Amino acid sequence: MWRMASTALLAAAFATGLAPGPAAAQASAPSQAWPNRAVRLIVPYAAGGNVDVAARILAEKLQQELGQPFVIENKPGAGGLIGSETVARAEPDGYTLLIGANGPILFAPEMGTRRAYEWRRDFIPVSTVTLTPLVLQVHPDLPAKSMAEFLALARTRQPPLTMASPGPGTTNHLMSELMQSKLGVTWMTVQYRGNAPATNDLVGGHVQFNLDQLSVALPFLKDNRTRALAVTGPQRLAELPDVPTFTELGYGEIDGQTFTGLMAPAATPEPVIRRLHETVIRILNDAQVKARFAELGAQSAPMGRDAFRAYLEREDQTWIPLIRRLDIRSQ
């Protein structure tokens, strides 16, 4: 019965000139066929970090939703440049995708010895995945109980306050530089190789403060080994309800968060991008997924494609001029 009805409808469509032509059939084919084999999700970091864990949560759900394996492939190196370039140069068929962050997508091409790719030209932004706020935390011996006291101390302290950075060109480092530029303060930045040694030196009292991801900072804050003065993001965090945001303190122009985002190679067929985006948004709105991201100190961030592109533009306009002015280079 269904076949007879379909045949009749198709005949009527041809008779009225509404039947799908070769071009329409071709355009719909990718969305109908994709994915029909395993999809590679390139993570431009080593396994075990927050971006990697978030990518694995997403990959698991994509596999459940779309019925094909989504395989995580870690390609660290050069601040994320190596893994991201792999995707930028991949066949644009929807079978090689990037789970990137601020560094690989925006910062690394600017700080590298060569511009391996440019996000506007070489990628299609699909969706944000997570947003992770930063916490300004100080050693408990520092006589500053608020941002106002902290800034007053930073303006007068000799020798200057010392800030622990997990590496040049990280969001943590750039946020620190933006604060100095916008607020007219100066401190000494001590560069480390990663969050762990930077935080360890803060807890040990070798430096006075840092800006860190919530997941890294929270255990030390709970044990009173550090003290939080402010957090980034649009609202206070459930984990730190008494800590104000930079925005509510009047410092909205220096707000910054780390993000993870899903990107596809430029020229990936629109039907593939549309199906991928719709599936990701559905996943990110799932309560279990939100809870799993929250365990990482991150917030699920479903965002429309146009909104994600606009977000990347704002981030680009905030951070790239700062990188150029300070001439920050990858190490």
FIDRENFI-99540 format. One record per residue (C-alpha): residue in three letters; x, y, z. Coordinates in nm, 2 decimals, always signed. Layout:
! residues N
   roti       xx       yy       zz
    ALA        X        Y        Z
...
END
This chain:
! residues 331
   roti       xx       yy       zz
    MET    +0.00    +0.00    +0.00
    TRP    +0.28    +0.24    +0.10
    ARG    +0.47    +0.16    -0.23
    MET    +0.16    +0.22    -0.44
    ALA    +0.09    +0.55    -0.27
    SER    +0.46    +0.66    -0.31
    THR    +0.46    +0.57    -0.67
    ALA    +0.14    +0.77    -0.73
    LEU    +0.28    +1.07    -0.55
    LEU    +0.61    +1.05    -0.75
    ALA    +0.42    +1.03    -1.08
    ALA    +0.22    +1.34    -0.98
    ALA    +0.54    +1.52    -0.88
    PHE    +0.69    +1.45    -1.22
    ALA    +0.37    +1.56    -1.39
    THR    +0.38    +1.90    -1.21
    GLY    +0.76    +1.95    -1.25
    LEU    +0.82    +1.90    -0.88
    ALA    +1.02    +1.57    -0.89
    PRO    +1.37    +1.59    -0.75
    GLY    +1.62    +1.63    -1.03
    PRO    +1.98    +1.49    -1.03
    ALA    +2.12    +1.79    -0.85
    ALA    +1.87    +1.76    -0.56
    ALA    +1.92    +1.39    -0.54
    GLN    +2.30    +1.44    -0.53
    ALA    +2.27    +1.71    -0.26
    SER    +2.06    +1.49    -0.03
    ALA    +2.28    +1.18    -0.08
    PRO    +2.55    +1.28    +0.18
    SER    +2.31    +1.34    +0.46
    GLN    +2.13    +1.01    +0.39
    ALA    +2.45    +0.81    +0.36
    TRP    +2.66    +0.98    +0.63
    PRO    +2.80    +0.82    +0.83
    ASN    +2.83    +0.48    +0.67
    ARG    +3.17    +0.41    +0.83
    ALA    +3.39    +0.51    +1.12
    VAL    +3.45    +0.88    +1.18
    ARG    +3.78    +1.01    +1.31
    LEU    +3.76    +1.28    +1.59
    ILE    +4.11    +1.44    +1.61
    VAL    +4.20    +1.58    +1.95
    PRO    +4.51    +1.80    +1.92
    TYR    +4.62    +1.72    +2.28
    ALA    +4.75    +1.42    +2.46
    ALA    +4.50    +1.17    +2.62
    GLY    +4.37    +1.24    +2.96
    GLY    +4.32    +1.62    +2.96
    ASN    +3.98    +1.80    +2.98
    VAL    +3.95    +1.84    +2.60
    ASP    +4.03    +1.47    +2.55
    VAL    +3.77    +1.36    +2.81
    ALA    +3.51    +1.59    +2.67
    ALA    +3.57    +1.46    +2.32
    ARG    +3.53    +1.10    +2.45
    ILE    +3.20    +1.18    +2.61
    LEU    +3.08    +1.34    +2.28
    ALA    +3.22    +1.05    +2.07
    GLU    +3.03    +0.80    +2.28
    LYS    +2.70    +0.97    +2.23
    LEU    +2.76    +1.04    +1.86
    GLN    +2.82    +0.67    +1.81
    GLN    +2.49    +0.59    +1.99
    GLU    +2.30    +0.85    +1.80
    LEU    +2.44    +0.78    +1.45
    GLY    +2.52    +0.41    +1.46
    GLN    +2.88    +0.43    +1.35
    PRO    +3.21    +0.44    +1.55
    PHE    +3.35    +0.78    +1.64
    VAL    +3.71    +0.71    +1.70
    ILE    +3.93    +0.95    +1.91
    GLU    +4.27    +1.01    +1.76
    ASN    +4.51    +1.21    +1.98
    LYS    +4.76    +1.42    +1.78
    PRO    +4.94    +1.66    +2.02
    GLY    +5.22    +1.89    +1.94
    ALA    +5.30    +2.25    +1.86
    GLY    +5.03    +2.39    +2.08
    GLY    +4.76    +2.19    +1.89
    LEU    +4.89    +2.29    +1.54
    ILE    +4.97    +1.94    +1.43
    GLY    +4.64    +1.78    +1.50
    SER    +4.44    +2.08    +1.38
    GLU    +4.63    +2.09    +1.05
    THR    +4.56    +1.72    +1.00
    VAL    +4.19    +1.81    +0.99
    ALA    +4.23    +2.13    +0.79
    ARG    +4.40    +1.92    +0.51
    ALA    +4.17    +1.62    +0.54
    GLU    +3.92    +1.51    +0.27
    PRO    +3.60    +1.72    +0.34
    ASP    +3.37    +1.43    +0.35
    GLY    +3.26    +1.43    +0.72
    TYR    +3.49    +1.15    +0.82
    THR    +3.77    +1.35    +0.98
    LEU    +3.66    +1.61    +1.24
    LEU    +3.84    +1.83    +1.50
    ILE    +3.76    +1.87    +1.87
    GLY    +3.96    +2.18    +1.93
    ALA    +3.99    +2.46    +2.19
    ASN    +4.10    +2.83    +2.20
    GLY    +4.46    +2.74    +2.16
    PRO    +4.46    +2.51    +1.85
    ILE    +4.17    +2.69    +1.67
    LEU    +4.27    +3.05    +1.73
    PHE    +4.61    +3.10    +1.90
    ALA    +4.85    +2.83    +1.76
    PRO    +4.84    +2.95    +1.40
    GLU    +4.93    +3.31    +1.51
    MET    +5.21    +3.20    +1.75
    GLY    +5.37    +2.93    +1.53
    THR    +5.66    +2.98    +1.29
    ARG    +5.42    +2.93    +1.00
    ARG    +5.05    +2.99    +0.95
    ALA    +4.94    +2.63    +0.90
    TYR    +4.57    +2.71    +0.87
    GLU    +4.32    +2.99    +0.93
    TRP    +3.99    +2.90    +1.10
    ARG    +3.77    +3.11    +0.87
    ARG    +3.92    +2.97    +0.55
    ASP    +4.00    +2.61    +0.65
    PHE    +3.72    +2.50    +0.88
    ILE    +3.34    +2.50    +0.92
    PRO    +3.25    +2.57    +1.28
    VAL    +2.98    +2.31    +1.38
    SER    +2.91    +2.38    +1.75
    THR    +3.07    +2.47    +2.08
    VAL    +3.09    +2.17    +2.30
    THR    +3.19    +2.31    +2.64
    LEU    +3.28    +2.64    +2.81
    THR    +3.51    +2.63    +3.11
    PRO    +3.54    +2.93    +3.34
    LEU    +3.86    +3.04    +3.49
    VAL    +3.92    +3.11    +3.86
    LEU    +4.15    +3.39    +3.99
    GLN    +4.29    +3.22    +4.30
    VAL    +4.56    +3.35    +4.54
    HIS    +4.78    +3.19    +4.81
    PRO    +4.61    +3.22    +5.15
    ASP    +4.90    +3.42    +5.29
    LEU    +4.84    +3.70    +5.04
    PRO    +4.66    +3.98    +5.23
    ALA    +4.38    +4.03    +4.97
    LYS    +4.03    +3.91    +5.04
    SER    +3.87    +4.07    +4.74
    MET    +3.94    +4.18    +4.39
    ALA    +3.96    +4.54    +4.50
    GLU    +4.22    +4.46    +4.76
    PHE    +4.41    +4.24    +4.51
    LEU    +4.43    +4.52    +4.25
    ALA    +4.54    +4.77    +4.52
    LEU    +4.81    +4.53    +4.62
    ALA    +4.92    +4.47    +4.26
    ARG    +4.95    +4.85    +4.20
    THR    +5.18    +4.90    +4.51
    ARG    +5.36    +4.58    +4.58
    GLN    +5.74    +4.58    +4.55
    PRO    +5.87    +4.34    +4.43
    PRO    +5.57    +4.28    +4.21
    LEU    +5.32    +4.00    +4.26
    THR    +5.40    +3.68    +4.08
    MET    +5.15    +3.49    +3.86
    ALA    +5.19    +3.12    +3.77
    SER    +5.10    +3.06    +3.40
    PRO    +5.07    +2.71    +3.25
    GLY    +5.25    +2.82    +2.94
    PRO    +5.29    +3.11    +2.70
    GLY    +4.98    +3.17    +2.48
    THR    +4.74    +2.97    +2.70
    THR    +4.41    +3.13    +2.78
    ASN    +4.53    +3.16    +3.14
    HIS    +4.83    +3.36    +3.03
    LEU    +4.64    +3.58    +2.78
    MET    +4.38    +3.65    +3.04
    SER    +4.65    +3.77    +3.28
    GLU    +4.80    +3.99    +3.01
    LEU    +4.46    +4.14    +2.93
    MET    +4.40    +4.22    +3.30
    GLN    +4.73    +4.41    +3.32
    SER    +4.65    +4.60    +3.00
    LYS    +4.30    +4.70    +3.09
    LEU    +4.34    +4.76    +3.46
    GLY    +4.68    +4.94    +3.46
    VAL    +4.85    +4.69    +3.69
    THR    +5.17    +4.50    +3.65
    TRP    +5.30    +4.17    +3.79
    MET    +5.56    +3.91    +3.70
    THR    +5.45    +3.61    +3.50
    VAL    +5.63    +3.29    +3.57
    GLN    +5.58    +3.04    +3.29
    TYR    +5.54    +2.66    +3.36
    ARG    +5.49    +2.36    +3.14
    GLY    +5.13    +2.28    +3.22
    ASN    +4.87    +2.35    +3.49
    ALA    +5.00    +2.09    +3.75
    PRO    +5.34    +2.25    +3.82
    ALA    +5.20    +2.60    +3.81
    THR    +4.93    +2.51    +4.06
    ASN    +5.18    +2.32    +4.28
    ASP    +5.40    +2.62    +4.31
    LEU    +5.10    +2.84    +4.40
    VAL    +5.00    +2.60    +4.67
    GLY    +5.36    +2.59    +4.79
    GLY    +5.37    +2.97    +4.82
    HIS    +5.64    +3.01    +4.55
    VAL    +5.41    +3.24    +4.35
    GLN    +5.12    +3.45    +4.48
    PHE    +4.83    +3.38    +4.23
    ASN    +4.71    +3.22    +3.91
    LEU    +4.41    +3.19    +3.68
    ASP    +4.31    +2.83    +3.65
    GLN    +4.03    +2.61    +3.52
    LEU    +3.77    +2.53    +3.78
    SER    +3.84    +2.15    +3.77
    VAL    +4.21    +2.22    +3.86
    ALA    +4.15    +2.48    +4.12
    LEU    +3.85    +2.33    +4.31
    PRO    +4.03    +2.07    +4.52
    PHE    +4.27    +2.33    +4.65
    LEU    +3.99    +2.58    +4.72
    LYS    +3.79    +2.33    +4.91
    ASP    +4.09    +2.25    +5.13
    ASN    +4.16    +2.62    +5.18
    ARG    +4.50    +2.59    +5.03
    THR    +4.41    +2.87    +4.79
    ARG    +4.14    +3.14    +4.80
    ALA    +3.92    +3.24    +4.50
    LEU    +3.86    +3.61    +4.44
    ALA    +3.67    +3.61    +4.11
    VAL    +3.55    +3.38    +3.83
    THR    +3.50    +3.43    +3.46
    GLY    +3.18    +3.36    +3.27
    PRO    +2.83    +3.51    +3.27
    GLN    +2.72    +3.39    +3.61
    ARG    +2.84    +3.26    +3.95
    LEU    +2.94    +2.90    +3.97
    ALA    +2.73    +2.65    +4.16
    GLU    +3.06    +2.51    +4.31
    LEU    +3.17    +2.86    +4.42
    PRO    +2.84    +3.04    +4.50
    ASP    +3.01    +3.31    +4.71
    VAL    +3.27    +3.41    +4.45
    PRO    +3.16    +3.70    +4.22
    THR    +3.22    +3.71    +3.85
    PHE    +3.45    +3.96    +3.69
    THR    +3.15    +4.11    +3.51
    GLU    +2.95    +4.17    +3.83
    LEU    +3.26    +4.34    +3.98
    GLY    +3.27    +4.58    +3.68
    TYR    +3.54    +4.41    +3.48
    GLY    +3.34    +4.26    +3.20
    GLU    +3.59    +4.37    +2.93
    ILE    +3.85    +4.12    +3.07
    ASP    +3.62    +3.82    +3.09
    GLY    +3.74    +3.50    +2.92
    GLN    +3.67    +3.13    +2.92
    THR    +3.82    +2.83    +2.76
    PHE    +3.60    +2.65    +2.51
    THR    +3.60    +2.32    +2.32
    GLY    +3.44    +2.32    +1.98
    LEU    +3.37    +2.09    +1.69
    MET    +3.51    +2.19    +1.35
    ALA    +3.49    +2.02    +1.01
    PRO    +3.71    +2.08    +0.71
    ALA    +3.60    +2.36    +0.48
    ALA    +3.39    +2.23    +0.19
    THR    +3.23    +1.95    +0.39
    PRO    +2.88    +1.90    +0.24
    GLU    +2.61    +2.11    +0.39
    PRO    +2.38    +1.81    +0.46
    VAL    +2.65    +1.64    +0.66
    ILE    +2.72    +1.96    +0.86
    ARG    +2.35    +2.00    +0.92
    ARG    +2.30    +1.65    +1.05
    LEU    +2.61    +1.66    +1.26
    HIS    +2.51    +1.99    +1.42
    GLU    +2.16    +1.88    +1.49
    THR    +2.29    +1.56    +1.66
    VAL    +2.55    +1.75    +1.87
    ILE    +2.29    +2.00    +1.99
    ARG    +2.06    +1.72    +2.09
    ILE    +2.35    +1.55    +2.28
    LEU    +2.46    +1.87    +2.46
    ASN    +2.11    +1.92    +2.59
    ASP    +2.10    +1.58    +2.75
    ALA    +2.10    +1.59    +3.13
    GLN    +2.35    +1.31    +3.17
    VAL    +2.59    +1.47    +2.93
    LYS    +2.56    +1.80    +3.12
    ALA    +2.64    +1.62    +3.45
    ARG    +2.94    +1.45    +3.30
    PHE    +3.08    +1.78    +3.17
    ALA    +3.01    +1.94    +3.51
    GLU    +3.24    +1.68    +3.67
    LEU    +3.52    +1.83    +3.45
    GLY    +3.44    +2.18    +3.57
    ALA    +3.29    +2.26    +3.23
    GLN    +2.95    +2.37    +3.11
    SER    +2.77    +2.21    +2.82
    ALA    +2.74    +2.47    +2.56
    PRO    +2.49    +2.40    +2.28
    MET    +2.52    +2.69    +2.03
    GLY    +2.38    +2.75    +1.69
    ARG    +2.62    +2.75    +1.40
    ASP    +2.59    +3.13    +1.34
    ALA    +2.63    +3.19    +1.71
    PHE    +2.94    +2.98    +1.73
    ARG    +3.10    +3.16    +1.43
    ALA    +3.01    +3.49    +1.59
    TYR    +3.17    +3.37    +1.92
    LEU    +3.49    +3.28    +1.74
    GLU    +3.50    +3.62    +1.58
    ARG    +3.47    +3.79    +1.92
    GLU    +3.74    +3.57    +2.06
    ASP    +3.96    +3.64    +1.76
    GLN    +3.92    +4.01    +1.80
    THR    +4.00    +3.99    +2.17
    TRP    +4.30    +3.77    +2.18
    ILE    +4.48    +3.79    +1.84
    PRO    +4.57    +4.16    +1.87
    LEU    +4.71    +4.09    +2.22
    ILE    +4.92    +3.80    +2.09
    ARG    +5.06    +4.02    +1.82
    ARG    +5.13    +4.32    +2.04
    LEU    +5.32    +4.10    +2.30
    ASP    +5.48    +3.89    +2.02
    ILE    +5.40    +3.57    +2.19
    ARG    +5.55    +3.26    +2.02
    SER    +5.51    +2.89    +2.08
    GLN    +5.78    +2.73    +2.28
END
